[in-house]
Amino acid sequence: MRLLVLGGTGFVGGATVAEAVRRGWSVTVFNRGLHGGTPEGVRRLRGDRTAPGGLDALAGGEWDLVVDTWDGAPRAALDAARALADSVGRYVYVSSGSVYAEPVEPGSAEDAPVVEAAADDADGDYPRNKAGAERAVRAVLGERALLARAGLILGPGEDIGRLPWWLTRIARGGDVLAPGPADLPVQYVDVRDLASWLLDAGGRGLGGAYNVVSRTGHTTMGGLLDACVAATGSAARLRWTPPEPLLAAGVTPWNDLPIWIPLGHEYRWLQERNVERAYAEGLTCRPVTGTVEDTWRWLRDVGAVPPRAGRPARAPVGLDPAREAALLAAAAA
């Protein structure tokens, strides 16, 4: 199988390249050549898809499958789809559940309304960029386009730092503010399971939109944090705290305490999407212990969460120690 990855050195792109190499595929990556490296045997084409003539390096190539993780302006996705329309068999666009128009009902499937965005938009926020890029690749390639609406993505290589924050905090030890309830269901996908599904589904010629994330409750906040304690070998003590005092104190779910979104919160749907369509097409998700252990091993090797390849940095996640200490003291009072 001949694979082209647009990007290929970031979190999802890097995992996709690694999985394709493991399978013995012929792999080409296209990027500016400014960030990261590629495994031995991978061909690297250089170009800036946002610049005039920036896609010229793709001319004359032929691939069975392209995987595109772009999250910038939709116009760049439209240009890439047009440039590759006659050179690829199938186009997999790694989109996001963020494309759904709020308010979103928990349990919604792929037919839920999507935010308004145009295929040729030159700028937008993250949901509009992803939705516009979906429209772009669908407009050019029709049913040859597979739209993988990923959810929360965890695993080795994570460049936002949600799971790494928990691992680092728990490794530090002491009393750890654990946002309850411990049995709160969590929905996510390991980046390696996502990459495998992208290649499997794209290789089989699937088209259309799929929510690609685990079933709700694949693990719980308790299961996740217990796995972090076990993986780090820490003597940390998880101090489970109900959501109500945390919310009243201004704690922001997802950002201040990564991954956590309590029941009833307006963004709870991010961890309660219907995923039966992807599971019916072979999605499998490894146990949380494997994701946590492998992420901790990777994090110790690299030392810190890497910058996002070719994209602006996002705001740091997680509470600072002083604020966490104040919240723990308030909870104990």
C-alpha positions as CSV (number, residue, x, y, z in Angstrom):
1,M,0.0,0.0,0.0
2,R,1.3,3.4,-1.0
3,L,0.6,6.0,1.7
4,L,1.0,9.8,1.7
5,V,0.8,11.6,5.0
6,L,0.3,15.4,4.9
7,G,2.3,16.4,8.0
8,G,3.6,13.2,9.5
9,T,5.8,14.5,12.3
10,G,3.1,15.5,14.9
11,F,1.1,13.5,17.3
12,V,-1.5,11.8,15.1
13,G,0.6,12.0,11.9
14,G,3.6,10.5,13.6
15,A,1.6,7.6,14.9
16,T,0.1,7.0,11.5
17,V,3.5,7.0,9.8
18,A,4.9,4.6,12.5
19,E,2.0,2.2,12.1
20,A,2.3,2.2,8.3
21,V,6.0,1.5,8.5
22,R,5.3,-1.4,10.9
23,R,2.9,-2.8,8.3
24,G,5.6,-2.6,5.6
25,W,3.8,0.0,3.5
26,S,5.5,2.5,1.2
27,V,5.3,5.8,3.1
28,T,5.8,9.4,1.9
29,V,5.4,12.4,4.1
30,F,4.8,16.0,2.9
31,N,5.7,18.9,5.2
32,R,8.0,21.9,5.5
33,G,10.8,19.8,7.0
34,L,11.1,22.1,10.0
35,H,9.9,19.8,12.8
36,G,10.8,16.3,13.8
37,G,12.2,13.4,11.8
38,T,10.9,10.4,10.0
39,P,11.6,6.6,10.3
40,E,14.2,5.1,8.1
41,G,12.8,4.3,4.7
42,V,10.2,7.0,4.7
43,R,10.4,9.4,1.8
44,R,10.1,13.1,2.7
45,L,8.7,15.7,0.3
46,R,9.1,19.4,1.4
47,G,6.6,22.1,0.8
48,D,4.4,24.7,2.6
49,R,0.8,24.1,1.7
50,T,-0.1,27.6,2.7
51,A,2.3,29.3,0.3
52,P,1.9,29.9,-3.5
53,G,3.3,26.8,-5.3
54,G,3.7,25.1,-1.9
55,L,2.2,21.9,-3.1
56,D,4.4,21.5,-6.2
57,A,6.4,18.7,-4.7
58,L,3.3,16.5,-4.9
59,A,3.1,16.7,-8.6
60,G,3.6,13.4,-10.4
61,G,3.1,11.2,-7.4
62,E,0.7,8.4,-7.0
63,W,-0.6,7.0,-3.8
64,D,-3.4,4.6,-2.7
65,L,-4.2,6.5,0.4
66,V,-3.6,10.0,1.9
67,V,-4.0,10.9,5.5
68,D,-4.4,14.6,6.3
69,T,-4.4,16.0,9.9
70,W,-4.6,19.6,8.9
71,D,-6.3,21.9,11.5
72,G,-5.7,25.3,9.9
73,A,-7.7,27.3,7.4
74,P,-10.0,25.2,5.2
75,R,-8.7,26.7,2.0
76,A,-5.4,24.9,2.5
77,A,-7.3,21.6,2.8
78,L,-9.2,22.5,-0.4
79,D,-6.0,23.2,-2.3
80,A,-4.5,19.9,-1.2
81,A,-7.6,17.9,-2.1
82,R,-7.6,19.5,-5.5
83,A,-3.9,18.9,-6.1
84,L,-4.2,15.2,-5.1
85,A,-7.6,14.4,-6.6
86,D,-6.1,12.5,-9.6
87,S,-3.2,11.1,-7.7
88,V,-4.8,9.2,-4.8
89,G,-7.3,6.5,-4.4
90,R,-8.7,7.5,-1.0
91,Y,-8.4,10.6,1.2
92,V,-8.7,10.3,5.0
93,Y,-9.2,13.6,6.8
94,V,-8.6,13.5,10.5
95,S,-11.3,15.7,11.8
96,S,-12.7,16.3,15.3
97,G,-15.9,16.0,17.3
98,S,-15.5,19.7,17.8
99,V,-17.3,20.1,14.4
100,Y,-20.7,19.5,16.0
101,A,-22.8,22.6,16.4
102,E,-23.7,23.4,20.1
103,P,-25.7,22.6,22.0
104,V,-25.0,18.9,21.4
105,E,-27.0,16.2,22.9
106,P,-25.0,13.5,24.7
107,G,-25.1,10.3,22.8
108,S,-25.4,12.0,19.4
109,A,-24.1,10.2,16.3
110,E,-22.6,11.4,13.0
111,D,-25.9,12.9,11.8
112,A,-25.8,15.7,14.4
113,P,-25.7,19.2,13.0
114,V,-22.2,20.6,12.2
115,V,-21.0,24.2,12.6
116,E,-21.3,26.5,9.6
117,A,-18.1,26.8,7.6
118,A,-17.0,27.2,4.0
119,A,-14.6,25.0,2.2
120,D,-12.6,28.1,1.0
121,D,-12.5,29.9,4.3
122,A,-9.1,31.6,4.9
123,D,-9.4,31.6,8.7
124,G,-11.5,30.4,11.6
125,D,-11.5,28.9,15.0
126,Y,-10.8,25.2,15.5
127,P,-14.4,23.9,15.0
128,R,-14.9,26.0,11.9
129,N,-11.5,25.1,10.5
130,K,-12.2,21.4,10.9
131,A,-15.7,21.6,9.6
132,G,-14.6,23.7,6.6
133,A,-11.8,21.2,5.8
134,E,-14.4,18.4,5.9
135,R,-16.5,20.2,3.4
136,A,-13.4,20.9,1.2
137,V,-12.3,17.3,0.9
138,R,-15.8,16.0,0.5
139,A,-16.5,18.6,-2.2
140,V,-13.5,17.5,-4.2
141,L,-13.4,13.7,-3.5
142,G,-17.0,12.8,-2.6
143,E,-17.3,9.3,-1.2
144,R,-13.6,8.8,-1.7
145,A,-13.2,11.0,1.4
146,L,-13.3,9.5,4.9
147,L,-13.9,12.0,7.7
148,A,-12.6,10.6,11.0
149,R,-14.1,12.7,13.8
150,A,-11.7,11.9,16.6
151,G,-12.5,12.6,20.2
152,L,-10.0,13.0,23.1
153,I,-6.7,11.5,21.8
154,L,-4.2,10.2,24.4
155,G,-1.0,8.2,24.2
156,P,2.7,8.5,23.5
157,G,3.6,11.6,21.7
158,E,0.7,13.7,23.0
159,D,1.6,17.4,22.3
160,I,-1.2,19.0,24.3
161,G,-0.3,17.5,27.6
162,R,-3.5,16.3,29.2
163,L,-2.4,12.8,30.3
164,P,1.2,13.9,30.7
165,W,0.0,16.5,33.2
166,W,-1.7,13.9,35.3
167,L,1.3,11.6,35.2
168,T,3.7,14.3,36.1
169,R,1.5,15.6,38.9
170,I,0.9,12.1,40.4
171,A,4.6,11.2,40.1
172,R,5.3,14.3,42.3
173,G,3.4,12.6,45.1
174,G,1.5,13.9,48.1
175,D,-2.2,14.7,48.1
176,V,-3.6,14.9,44.6
177,L,-6.9,16.7,43.9
178,A,-8.9,14.0,42.1
179,P,-12.1,15.4,40.5
180,G,-15.1,13.2,41.2
181,P,-16.9,11.0,41.0
182,A,-14.4,8.3,40.7
183,D,-16.8,6.3,38.6
184,L,-17.3,9.1,36.0
185,P,-17.2,7.5,32.6
186,V,-14.4,8.7,30.3
187,Q,-14.3,8.5,26.5
188,Y,-11.0,8.8,24.5
189,V,-8.9,7.0,21.9
190,D,-5.3,5.9,22.1
191,V,-3.4,7.6,19.2
192,R,-2.1,4.2,18.0
193,D,-5.6,2.7,17.9
194,L,-6.8,5.8,16.0
195,A,-3.9,5.4,13.5
196,S,-4.6,1.7,13.0
197,W,-8.3,2.4,12.3
198,L,-7.4,5.2,9.8
199,L,-5.2,2.9,7.8
200,D,-7.6,-0.1,8.0
201,A,-10.7,1.9,7.1
202,G,-9.0,4.0,4.4
203,G,-7.4,0.9,2.9
204,R,-10.9,-0.8,2.7
205,G,-12.3,2.3,0.9
206,L,-14.7,3.5,3.6
207,G,-16.2,7.0,3.0
208,G,-18.3,9.4,5.0
209,A,-18.1,10.6,8.6
210,Y,-17.3,8.4,11.6
211,N,-16.9,9.3,15.3
212,V,-13.6,7.6,16.1
213,V,-13.2,7.3,19.9
214,S,-13.8,4.6,22.5
215,R,-17.2,3.9,23.9
216,T,-18.2,6.1,26.8
217,G,-16.9,4.3,30.0
218,H,-14.0,2.6,28.3
219,T,-12.5,3.8,31.5
220,T,-13.4,6.1,34.4
221,M,-11.6,9.0,36.1
222,G,-10.9,6.5,38.9
223,G,-9.5,3.9,36.5
224,L,-7.4,6.5,34.7
225,L,-5.9,8.1,37.8
226,D,-5.3,4.7,39.5
227,A,-3.4,3.6,36.3
228,C,-1.3,6.8,36.7
229,V,-0.5,5.9,40.3
230,A,0.5,2.4,39.3
231,A,2.5,3.4,36.2
232,T,4.6,6.0,38.1
233,G,5.0,3.9,41.2
234,S,4.0,7.0,43.2
235,A,2.9,7.2,46.8
236,A,0.4,9.9,45.8
237,R,-2.9,9.9,47.6
238,L,-5.9,10.6,45.4
239,R,-8.3,13.0,47.3
240,W,-11.6,12.5,45.5
241,T,-13.6,15.7,45.6
242,P,-17.2,16.1,44.4
243,P,-17.7,18.3,41.3
244,E,-20.0,20.9,42.9
245,P,-17.4,22.6,45.2
246,L,-14.8,22.5,42.3
247,L,-17.2,24.2,39.9
248,A,-18.2,26.7,42.5
249,A,-14.6,27.6,43.0
250,G,-14.2,28.4,39.3
251,V,-12.4,25.2,38.3
252,T,-12.7,24.8,34.5
253,P,-13.3,21.2,33.5
254,W,-11.1,19.9,30.7
255,N,-8.5,22.6,31.1
256,D,-7.8,23.1,34.8
257,L,-8.3,19.4,35.5
258,P,-7.6,17.7,32.2
259,I,-9.9,15.1,30.8
260,W,-12.5,15.6,33.5
261,I,-16.0,16.8,32.4
262,P,-18.6,16.1,35.0
263,L,-22.1,14.9,34.4
264,G,-24.5,17.7,33.5
265,H,-21.8,20.0,32.2
266,E,-22.5,21.8,28.9
267,Y,-19.5,20.0,27.3
268,R,-20.3,16.6,28.7
269,W,-21.2,15.5,25.2
270,L,-17.5,15.5,24.3
271,Q,-17.3,12.2,26.3
272,E,-20.6,10.8,25.4
273,R,-20.7,10.4,21.6
274,N,-22.2,7.5,19.8
275,V,-19.4,5.5,18.2
276,E,-21.2,2.3,17.1
277,R,-20.6,3.1,13.4
278,A,-16.8,3.1,13.9
279,Y,-16.9,0.0,16.1
280,A,-18.9,-1.8,13.4
281,E,-16.1,-1.0,11.0
282,G,-13.4,-2.5,13.2
283,L,-12.4,0.1,15.8
284,T,-10.8,-1.5,18.8
285,C,-9.4,0.3,21.9
286,R,-6.7,-1.0,24.1
287,P,-7.0,-1.0,27.9
288,V,-6.3,2.2,29.7
289,T,-3.3,0.7,31.5
290,G,-1.5,0.2,28.2
291,T,-2.1,3.8,27.2
292,V,-1.0,5.2,30.6
293,E,2.1,3.0,31.0
294,D,3.3,3.6,27.5
295,T,2.8,7.4,27.8
296,W,4.7,7.5,31.1
297,R,7.6,5.5,29.5
298,W,7.6,7.9,26.5
299,L,7.4,11.0,28.7
300,R,10.4,9.9,30.8
301,D,12.4,9.4,27.6
302,V,11.6,12.8,26.1
303,G,11.5,14.7,29.3
304,A,8.7,17.2,28.5
305,V,5.6,17.5,26.3
306,P,6.9,18.4,22.8
307,P,5.7,21.5,20.9
308,R,3.0,21.0,18.3
309,A,4.6,20.4,15.0
310,G,4.1,23.3,12.7
311,R,1.2,24.8,14.7
312,P,0.8,27.5,17.3
313,A,1.3,26.5,20.9
314,R,-1.9,26.0,23.0
315,A,-2.4,27.3,26.5
316,P,-0.9,25.0,29.2
317,V,-3.4,22.7,30.9
318,G,-3.6,21.8,34.5
319,L,-3.8,23.5,37.9
320,D,-0.7,25.2,39.3
321,P,0.5,23.7,42.6
322,A,-0.6,26.7,44.7
323,R,-4.2,26.7,43.4
324,E,-4.4,22.9,43.8
325,A,-3.2,23.2,47.4
326,A,-5.9,25.9,48.1
327,L,-8.6,23.7,46.7
328,L,-7.5,20.7,48.7
329,A,-7.5,22.8,51.9
330,A,-10.9,24.1,51.1
331,A,-12.2,20.6,50.5
332,A,-10.8,19.4,53.8
333,A,-12.2,22.2,55.8
